[in-house]
C-alpha cells in the first residue's frame, strides 16, 4: 500500500474517522499538503530578504512588486473560468505545477543585466498564480471530504499539516544560512538563496507528481466570471476589509524587521517557524472553536486583537529601547500569524449559508478576487505611505481597517445561520 489514503477504514486513525467521511481517501491529499508546506516554507523563508538584500528592492518598490504579485488573486475568477471543465482536484494539481515553475525560474534567474528585477517579478507572479489557484479548491476539497458539521475541524487539520510542512522548510533555511555564515559567506551572498530555491523547486515537483496521482473527484464547481448572490454580500464586504489589513502585514511587516531591525534570513526563518508551530497547534483548536461558539464571535474577536498588534508594530520603536522594541515587534509578528488562522471562520460562514458545494467554491473564489481588488491598491499605497510618512501611519491605517472589520462582522445576525441537515 503506497499511501495512507489507500488504507481501509479500519486502519485509519480514529480521530480522522470522526472528522472525515468513510469514503474519503484523504491520505494522498494530506501528503501533498505536507510536501507543499515544506516547499512553501523554504520559499517564504527567504523571499523578503532576497528582494531586499539581493535584488535591492526598496520599501516603495516593494509595494509595486506586491501589486503585480497579487494580480493573480484579482484575476482568479477569470483564471478559473478557463478551467470550467476541470474538477476541483485537477485544478489543485495544475496550481501545484505552476508554483513549481515559478520557483524553478527564480533558481535559474541571472542577477546580471537591467532586467533582473522584471524577471524576478515575473517568476514571483507565476508562483503566486499557482498559489492563488490552489486557495479556493484546497478549502473546498477539505470541507467536501468532511462529515456534516466537521468542516471547521477538517480545515483545522489541513491548515495544521501545511504549517507542519512550513516549519520544516523554515528550519532548513535557518540551518542553511547558519552553516554558510560559519564558513564565511555573508547574508548578501546569493549562494544560500540558490540552495533554498533548488530544494523548494525539487519538493514542489515531488508535490506535483504526488498530486497527479490523486484520484479525480466528482466535485466540480461552476467557473463563472464572478459569482455574486445577495446572501453572500456580507462575506464579500468582510473580504474587502480583511484583504486590506492583511496586505499591510504581508507586504511590509517583514520589511520592517529586515530594514529597521536588521533581521537576516536565519532570524526571519526562525520567526516563520515559530509562527508555523503556533499555527500547527492552534489551527485544529480554532477550527473546533468555530464549530462550537460560531464564526461570528471568532471573526469579531480576531480583529479586535489585531488592533493592539498594529499599534505596537507601528510605534514599538518610539515606546521602547531598541532591544525591547525588536522583541515586541517579533512577538507581534507571531501573534498576527496566530490570529490570521481565524480567517477560516469566513469559509465556514459561506458553507453554512450556501445551497450546495459548487456554490461554496464559486463564492470562495469570488471572495479571493474581491479582497485582492483592495489588496493590490493597498500594497501600492502602503509603499508610498511608508516613504512619505513612515510606518506609524501605515500601521495605524491597518488598525483602523481591523476595527472596521470587527464592527462589520458584528452585524451578522444569528438567524442568518442555516446549518446543514444531520445525516
N, C-alpha and C positions, 0 to 999 in steps of 0.2 A: 504494500500500500504506500503510494508515494506521497500522499498528502493527508493532513488531518481531516480535510473535507471528505475524503473517501471512506472514513471510518463509519461503522454502523452507529446507529443512535445509542445503543447500549454501551459503546466505548467512548462516547463523548462525555466530557466533564459535566457534572450535574448542574453547575452554575450556568453553563451555556444552554442546557436543556430548559432551564427556567425562563430564558430570555428569547431564544430563537425557535422558530417553527420546526417541527420534527423533520420536515422535508428539506430544510435549508442546508445547503452544503457551504458552510462558512469558512472552512479551513484555508482553502487556497486564497479566497478573498482577503482574509486576515493576514495571510503570509505576504501577499502583495503589499498590503498597507505597511507592514514592518520594513520590508525592503525599501519601499518608497520613503518611509520615515527616516531611515539611515541616510539615504542619498540626499534627501532634502535638508537634513541636519548639517551635512557636510557643506552643501551649497550655502545655506543660510548663515552658517558659522563664519564664513569669510566674505560674504557679499559686500557688506558695507566697508570693511577695511580695504577690500580690493578696489572699490570705487574711490575711496578717499586717499589711499596711500600708494596705489599702483597706477590707477587711471587719472588720479588727481582731479576728481570731481568736487567742486566747491558746494557749500550748502545751497546756494541759489541754483546751481546746475543740478543738484540732487533732486530738487523739485521738478525740473524739466525731465530728468531721467524717469522719475516716478510717473509723470504724466503719460509717457509712452509705455512704460512697463504695465500700467494699469489699464491701458486702452483695450486689451483683450477682454477684460471684465465688462467694459462698457458695451463691447460688440458681441458679448457672449450669446445673446439670443440669435443674432444673425449667424454666428458660427454654428450653433446647434441647429439652425434652420437648414443648413446644408447637410445635416446628418439625420434628417427627419425619418429616413427609412431604417435607421440603426436602432437596435435595442440599447438600453442604458449600459449593459455590460460591455458592448462593443465600443461605445463612446468612452467608457472608462479606459479601455485598452489603448485607444487612439491617443487619449490625453497623456498617458504614461510615456508612450513612444515619442510624442512631440517634446516632452520635457527632456527626454534623453538626448534628442537632437540639439536642444538649446545649450545644455551644459557641455556637451561634446564640442560644440562650436567655440565656447569660451576656452576650452582646453587648448585648442589649436590656433587661437587668435594671436597674431603677431602684435607686439607693442610698438613697432616702428611704423611711422607714417602718420599723416594728419588725420586719417580716417579711423584711427583706433577707437576713439570714443563712440563714433557712429556704429562701428562693427560690434562693439561690446553691447551697446544698447539694443541692436537688432537681435542678438542671441539671447539677451535678457528678456526681450519681448516674446521670443519664441518659447522660452522656458515658462514664462508667465501665461502664455496662451494654453499650454498643456495643463498647467496648474489650475487655471480657471475652468477649463473644460471638465476637469475631474470633480470640482467642488460640488455642483448640484447632484450629479449622479452618484457620488460616493455617499452623500447623505440619504438620497432616495433609496439606494440599494440597502443601506444599513437599516433603514426603517422598514423596508419591504420584507426583509427576511426575519424580522422580529415578530413576536406574538403580539396580540392586541394589548394595548396599554403598557407595552415594554419598549416603546420607541426611544424614550429618553435613555433607558439603560443600554440599549443597543448602540446609540450614538456615543454614549459614555465609553463603552468598551472599544469601539473603533478609534475614537479620539485618543484613548489611553494607549493603545498599541502604536498608533502613529507617534505619540510622544515618546514611547519607549525607543522606537527607532531613532527619533531625533536625538535622544540622549547619547546613544551610541555614536552617532555622527559628530556631535559636539565634542565628545570625549576624544575621538580620533583627531579632530582638528587641534585640540589642546595639546595632545601628545606630539603631533607632527611639528607644531611651531615651537614647543618646548625643546625637542630634540634639535631642531635646526638652530635655535638660539644657542644651545650648548656647543654646537660645532662652529659657531662664529657667524652665521648668517643673520642679518638684521631683519626687522619687520617689513622693510620695504623691498626685500628681495622676492622676486616672483616665483622662486623655486617651490616654496611651500604652497602657494596658491595653485600651481600646476599639479602638484601631487594631489591636493584635495579635489580639484576638478576631475582628475583622472579617476580617482576612486569613486567619486559620485557618479561619473558617467558609466563606469562598469556596473555599479549597483542598479542604476536606472535601466540599463539594458537587461540585466537579470530580472528586474521587476517587470519590464515589458514582456519578456519571454514567459515569465510565470503567469502574467495577466492574460497572455494569448491563449493559455491552456484553460482559462476559466470557462466553465460551462455557460453557454448562451442562455440568458433568461428570457422570459416572455414579457418582462416589464419593458414597455415601450411608451415613451411619453410624447405628446404632440410637440413638434418643434416650431412653434409659432414665432412670428417676429417679436411680438410682445403679448403676454397673457395678463390682461387686466380684468379683474372681476371686482365688483363693488365690495364684496365681503372681505377682500384682502387689502383694502385701501390703507388700513392702519398698519399692516405689515409693511407695505411699501414706504410709508412715511417713517416708520422705525428704521428701515434700511437706509433712508437718507441720512438721518441723524447718526446712526451707527457708522456708516461709511465715512462721514466727515470726521468724526472724532477719532476713529481708529486709524485713519490715514496719517494724522499728525504723529501718532506714536510710531506707526510702522515705518514711516519715512525718516523722521527727524530724531526720535529718541536714541537710536544707535549712534547717530552723528553727534549728538550732544556728548555721549560717553567717549567717543573717539577723538573729536576735535577739542572739546573743552576739558576733558579729564584724562586724555591720553591713553585710553583703553586699547590694547593691542589685540590681535586675533585670539590669543590664548584667553585673555580676560573676557572678551565677548563670548567666546565659545563656552567658557565656564558658566557665565550668566545664562546663556541659552540652555545649557544643560540643566542648571538649577530650575529654570522655568519649565523645562520638559519634565523633570522629576515631579514637580508640583502638578503639572498638567496630567501626567500619567496617574498620579494618586488621586487627584481631585475630580477628574472627568467622570468616572463612574459615580462618585458621590454627588456631583452636581446633577448628573442625569437622574439619580434617584430622588434628589430634592425637587427637581422639576416635576417628576411624576407625582410626588407626594403633596407639595404645597402649591403647585401650579406655576405656569410660566410667567404670569403677570407679576407675581411677587418677586421672582428672580430677576426679571428684566428691570424692574424699578430699583431694586437693591444694588445691582451691579454697577449702574451708572452713578448712583449716589456715592459709592466708594471711589469711583473714578475721579470725581471732583477733587477729593483730597489728594489723590495721586498727581493730578495735573498741577495743582498749586505748589506742591512740594517739588515737582520736577522743574517747574519754571523759576522757582525762587530759592532753591536749596543753596545755591552759591552765594546768595545775599543773606541768608538766615544763619548759615553755619560756616565754620572754618573749612578750608579745602578738603581735608581728610574726611571729616564728618559728612560734608556735602556729597562727596563721592559715594560714601556708604549709603546715604539717603537715596541718592539717585539710582544706585544699583538695586536697592530694596524696592523702590518704585517700579523699576524695570520688571522685577519678578512679580510684584503684586499686580501690575497691569496684565501680565500674561495669564495670571490666575483668574482674574475677573473676566477676561475675554472668553473664557470657556463658557460662561453663561450665555454667550450669543446663540448657542444651540437651542435655547428656550424658544426663540422665534421660529425655528424649524418645527418644533412640536406644536406651537400655536397654529402654524399653517396646516399641519396634519389634522389637528382636531376640528378645524372648520372646513377642510376640503371635502369634496364629494367622492373623490377616488384618488388612486395612486398617481395616475397620469397628471391630474391637476396639481398634485403636490410638487412634482418635478418641474412642471412648467412654471409654477409660481415661484419656486426657489430660484430658478434660472433667471426669471424676470427680476426678482429681488436683488440678485447679484449685479445685474446690469444697472438697476436703479441706484444702488449705493455707489456704484462706480461713476455714475454721472457726476455726483458731487465730489467723489474721491479725487478724480484726476484734476479738478479745478482747485481743490484744497491743497493738493501737492504743489501746484504752481504758485498759489497764493502763499502757502507756508514758506516756501523758499524766499519769496520776496519779503514777507513779514520778518523772517529771521534776519535778512540782510539789512533791512531798514530800521527795525525797532528792537530786535533781539528776541531771545527765547521766552522772555517773561510774557510778552503779549501773545506769542504763538501758543503757549500752553494755557494761558488764561482763556483764549478762544476755545480751546479744547474742553476746558472745564465748563464753559457756558453751553457748549453743544451737548455735553454729558447731562447737564441739568435739564435742558430741553428734552432730551431723550427720556429721562425719568418721568418728567411731567406728562409727556405724551403716552408713555407706556401705562401710566396710572389711569388713563381714560378708557382702557379696555374693560368692558363690563363682563361680569361673571356669566351673564346669560348668553354671551357670545360663544361660550364653550359648548361644543357639540361632540361629546365623547362617542367613539365608535361602539357599536353594539358588541356585547360579550358573545363569544362563541364557545 
